């Protein structure tokens, strides 16, 4: 149709389409903001909303206390191990010294050194006792650490069981929230689709068609982008069923529309040639001729063939001759391109002898 429009009209239409897209973009931005805020209607849930707090709180307290005890025991154990190393080193040094002295004592065999021998032996026993005492402290701290770790493990096992049950309930609640948010989206989107359908059927050719098409684009975006991707899954059944229903509805509409179109075309082809040309709009006829198809039946026609004046498929007149200058021209033209005679004057002259004389010549 653009080939039949005036140059200024083409640019005006492009500008109006730009208005439609800009209007749709602002509507889409507003709608996306509203839809994005819909999940905030629902309260954010956590696992503590579904866990048995009376049983979980003592377990959590046990875990916290066990972790603190284990941490403190580990710190004390590090200190005591340092003390153990010092005691072991002192004991080893004392034993080495005693060994050296004892070797000297045997070499000299002096009886007056027997009291010193006894004293040194007692000192070695003291070092050994100190080492054993520190070793017992190490074992005690290790036992404390082990008890704390085992208590923590028992508490964590019991708490994990409670959390598993709570997680199942939380996931079920998430599914319910997802469904409710989807219903909110659906309640917002369906009226938009209904209004868009009514505007498409009744107002798409009205004076304010840019706003009509802008709203239609917005409604389609809201459906396919803001609603369809958030369909509840439930194993894919919902998505597949919705896809089947939409396919059936669109397919049925396409089939019905095709049958109606074919019926209208069949009925139109039975009308007289003049009536059919009058029912076709000037812009529609020129647009179809520009595509190389018949304006009446939309089948391909070789319009460059000078011998073809009528459509070989439906019989509608494609070319005639000017009633004044006899120039071959399009039957849908409003003026003769050779002499400028209006088509109304040509149709009045078509009953006069000139066209008949042309056939007799």
PyMOL commands that set and color helices and strands:
alter all, ss='L'
color gray80, all
select helices_A, chain A and resi 2-4+7-41+47-49+53-108+111-202+209-224+228-230+237-269+273-279+282-290+343-349+353-360
alter helices_A, ss='H'
color red, helices_A
select strands_A, chain A and resi 319-321+328-330
alter strands_A, ss='S'
color yellow, strands_A
deselect
rebuild
show_as cartoon
